[in-house]
Amino acid sequence: MARIVVVTHEFDIFASRKRFRRQYHKSPYLLFDVLKALEHGGHSWCVMRGPEERMHGDVGLLHTDCTVVSDEYLALADNFDVPLNFNVRDISKRIVSGAILFEDQSWQGPVIIKSDLNCGGTSEQRHNIEAKRKRRSLPHPRIKHVDGYVILPSRDKVPQSIWNDPNMVVERFVPEREQDGYAVRTWVFMGERERCTRHVSTQPIVKAEGIISRTPSQIPEAIRAERTRLGFDFGKFDFVIHDGQPILLDANRTPGISATLQEFLQAGAKNLAEGLEKLIP
């Protein structure tokens, strides 16, 4: 049986093993249902709090909830026989998104303004608060937290301050339209095991709480190629098919599990756990 080490950020809210265990059954992360399924299969797991602990194990899974991972975390890959996600350094929109629009590019349609950071920089903000509380240096000193999105009718309506702001990005707004509204496809995977679902909402920004229907979806080869490019072993990709073309919008190495989709996502945890087992020699 394998020993799995979950490598968290030093200032993650689950960085303490005691807190991680206590909050295990109500964790916001999809991974923890996968770990629960692995426990039932006889495997063990533990949490590594930042790079200073230097734990060793059969499997090391990088689960640092921040957009860009520092080199000291990536170097921990050598501690494990099977290092997972240690090739995923940067999941910023500028790196991930297939809809990015740069200032010197032309585009005739609507645009959407977003944070360049994963989840608007929420995790980075939490890390900074925790570091400040401990009187430590801020791990993300130049970030700002950004809530929500702004859709504009054209790129000409984008303020110059947005183009100049390294924390913000502008994307072509390329919704997947359908009769009932808008769709986004979510691909969750661990190794060779996967599930892809097409979620439909009446709102142009498709969020879990607004989903009115969902159906299984195929995964285009172009999206699989993006997984290879980005180096993911485990994670979640959000993409659309716009005018027949698959477009990756977001990639996350620490996918969450919302309250409205909890039962649906937990049902797939055993499948993902089996995907991790197949990666163990």
C-alpha positions in Angstrom: 0.0 0.0 0.0 1.2 3.5 -0.8 1.9 6.5 1.4 0.6 9.6 -0.2 2.0 13.0 0.8 -0.2 16.1 0.0 2.0 19.1 -0.4 0.2 22.2 0.7 1.3 25.8 0.8 2.8 26.9 4.1 0.0 29.4 4.7 -2.9 27.3 3.3 -5.8 27.0 5.8 -5.3 23.2 5.7 -1.5 23.4 6.1 -1.7 22.1 9.6 -2.2 18.3 9.7 -4.4 18.6 12.8 -6.7 21.1 11.1 -6.7 19.1 7.9 -7.9 16.0 9.7 -10.5 17.9 11.7 -12.1 19.6 8.7 -11.6 16.6 6.4 -15.3 15.8 6.0 -16.3 19.4 5.0 -13.3 20.3 3.0 -13.9 22.6 0.0 -11.5 20.6 -2.1 -12.3 17.7 -4.5 -9.0 15.9 -3.6 -10.1 15.1 -0.1 -13.0 12.8 -1.3 -10.4 11.1 -3.4 -8.1 10.6 -0.4 -11.1 9.2 1.5 -11.7 6.6 -1.2 -7.9 5.7 -1.2 -8.1 5.2 2.6 -10.8 2.6 2.0 -8.5 0.9 -0.4 -5.8 0.6 2.3 -3.5 3.5 1.4 -2.4 6.2 3.8 -1.9 9.9 3.4 -0.5 12.8 5.3 -0.1 16.6 4.8 3.2 18.3 4.3 3.2 21.9 5.5 5.4 23.8 3.1 8.9 22.9 1.9 10.5 22.9 5.3 9.0 19.7 6.5 10.7 17.6 3.9 8.5 14.5 4.1 9.0 11.5 2.0 6.5 9.1 0.5 5.6 6.8 -2.4 3.4 9.5 -3.9 3.7 13.3 -3.6 0.8 15.4 -4.8 1.4 19.1 -5.2 -1.7 20.8 -3.8 -0.5 24.3 -3.2 -3.6 26.5 -3.7 -2.1 29.5 -5.4 -1.7 30.6 -9.1 2.1 30.4 -9.4 4.1 27.9 -7.3 7.6 28.9 -6.2 10.7 26.9 -7.1 11.2 25.7 -3.5 7.9 23.7 -3.8 8.6 22.4 -7.2 12.0 21.1 -6.0 10.2 18.7 -3.6 9.4 16.4 -6.5 12.7 14.5 -5.9 11.3 13.4 -2.5 8.8 11.1 -4.1 8.8 8.0 -6.3 5.6 9.3 -8.0 5.5 13.1 -8.1 2.2 14.4 -9.3 1.5 17.9 -10.6 5.0 19.1 -9.9 5.2 20.3 -13.5 2.3 22.6 -13.1 4.0 25.8 -12.0 1.7 28.5 -13.4 -2.1 28.5 -14.0 -2.6 32.2 -14.6 -5.1 33.1 -17.3 -2.2 34.4 -19.5 -0.7 31.0 -19.5 -3.9 28.9 -19.6 -6.6 30.7 -21.5 -7.2 30.2 -25.1 -9.3 33.3 -25.3 -6.7 35.8 -24.1 -6.8 39.1 -26.0 -3.8 41.4 -26.0 -3.9 45.1 -26.5 -2.4 45.0 -29.9 -4.8 42.3 -31.2 -8.0 43.1 -33.1 -11.4 41.6 -32.1 -14.8 42.6 -33.3 -16.9 40.9 -30.6 -17.6 41.4 -26.9 -14.9 41.0 -24.3 -14.7 39.9 -20.6 -12.4 41.3 -18.0 -11.0 38.9 -15.4 -8.3 38.6 -12.8 -5.2 36.9 -14.1 -5.1 34.9 -10.9 -6.9 31.7 -10.2 -10.2 32.4 -8.4 -9.5 36.1 -8.4 -6.6 35.8 -6.1 -8.7 34.6 -3.1 -6.1 32.0 -2.0 -3.2 34.4 -2.4 -5.1 36.9 -0.2 -5.7 34.3 2.5 -2.0 33.3 2.4 -1.0 37.0 2.9 -3.4 37.4 5.8 -2.0 34.3 7.5 1.6 35.4 6.9 0.9 38.8 8.3 -0.8 37.3 11.4 2.4 35.2 12.0 4.6 38.3 11.3 6.2 36.7 8.3 7.0 38.1 4.9 4.0 38.1 2.5 4.3 35.2 0.0 2.4 37.2 -2.7 3.3 40.8 -2.1 2.2 42.2 -5.5 -1.2 40.6 -6.0 -4.7 42.1 -5.5 -7.9 40.3 -5.0 -10.5 40.8 -7.7 -14.2 39.8 -7.4 -16.3 38.9 -10.4 -16.1 39.6 -14.1 -17.1 42.5 -16.4 -18.5 41.9 -19.9 -18.1 44.7 -22.3 -19.5 45.0 -25.9 -16.1 45.6 -27.5 -12.4 45.8 -26.8 -12.6 49.6 -27.4 -14.6 49.9 -24.1 -11.8 48.5 -22.1 -10.1 51.2 -19.9 -6.4 51.7 -20.5 -5.8 51.1 -16.8 -7.0 47.5 -17.3 -4.6 46.9 -20.2 -1.8 48.3 -18.0 -2.7 46.2 -14.9 -0.6 43.0 -14.6 -3.2 41.6 -12.3 -6.0 41.8 -14.9 -6.6 40.1 -18.3 -9.0 40.8 -21.2 -10.4 37.8 -23.0 -12.6 37.4 -26.1 -16.0 36.6 -24.8 -16.7 33.3 -26.5 -19.7 31.7 -24.9 -21.1 28.4 -25.8 -24.7 29.3 -26.5 -27.6 26.9 -26.5 -31.4 27.0 -26.4 -31.7 27.3 -22.6 -28.8 29.7 -22.1 -25.0 29.1 -21.8 -22.8 26.1 -21.4 -19.4 25.3 -20.0 -17.8 21.9 -20.1 -15.8 20.7 -17.0 -13.2 17.9 -17.4 -11.9 16.4 -14.1 -9.1 13.9 -14.3 -6.5 11.9 -12.3 -4.1 10.0 -14.4 -6.1 8.0 -17.0 -9.4 8.3 -15.1 -11.7 11.2 -16.0 -15.1 12.6 -16.3 -16.3 15.5 -18.5 -19.7 17.2 -18.0 -21.5 19.9 -19.9 -23.2 22.3 -17.5 -26.0 24.7 -18.7 -27.0 27.9 -17.0 -29.3 30.8 -17.8 -26.5 33.2 -17.0 -23.6 34.0 -19.3 -21.1 33.3 -16.4 -21.8 29.7 -15.6 -21.5 29.0 -11.9 -22.5 25.9 -9.9 -25.4 27.6 -8.1 -27.0 28.6 -11.5 -26.8 25.3 -13.3 -30.1 24.1 -14.6 -29.0 20.9 -16.4 -25.9 18.8 -17.1 -25.0 16.0 -19.5 -21.9 13.9 -20.2 -19.5 15.4 -22.7 -16.7 14.2 -25.0 -13.2 15.7 -24.6 -11.8 17.2 -27.8 -8.2 16.3 -28.7 -7.3 20.0 -28.6 -8.2 20.1 -24.9 -6.3 16.9 -24.2 -3.3 18.6 -25.9 -3.6 21.5 -23.5 -3.3 19.1 -20.6 -0.1 17.8 -22.0 1.2 21.4 -22.6 0.4 22.4 -19.0 1.8 19.2 -17.4 -1.3 18.2 -15.4 -1.6 14.8 -13.7 -4.7 15.8 -11.6 -7.0 18.7 -12.0 -10.0 20.4 -13.6 -10.3 22.1 -16.9 -13.2 24.4 -17.9 -13.7 24.9 -21.7 -16.3 25.8 -24.2 -17.0 24.9 -27.8 -17.5 28.2 -29.7 -18.3 28.2 -33.4 -17.1 24.6 -33.5 -13.8 25.3 -31.8 -12.8 24.0 -28.4 -11.4 26.8 -26.2 -9.8 26.3 -22.8 -10.8 28.9 -20.3 -9.4 27.8 -17.0 -7.2 25.1 -15.5 -7.0 24.3 -11.7 -4.6 22.0 -9.9 -6.6 22.3 -6.6 -10.3 22.0 -7.8 -13.0 22.8 -5.3 -16.2 21.1 -4.6 -19.2 23.5 -4.3 -22.1 22.8 -2.0 -24.6 22.6 -4.9 -22.5 20.0 -6.8 -21.1 18.1 -3.7 -23.1 14.9 -4.2 -22.4 14.8 -7.9 -18.7 15.3 -7.5 -18.3 12.9 -4.6 -19.9 10.2 -6.7 -16.8 10.3 -9.0 -14.2 10.3 -6.3 -13.7 6.5 -6.4 -13.0 6.7 -10.1 -10.3 9.3 -9.6 -8.8 7.4 -6.7 -8.4 4.4 -9.0 -6.7 6.7 -11.5 -4.1 7.6 -8.8 -3.6 3.9 -7.9 -2.8 3.1 -11.5 0.1 5.6 -11.3 1.7 3.7 -8.4 4.4 1.2 -9.7 
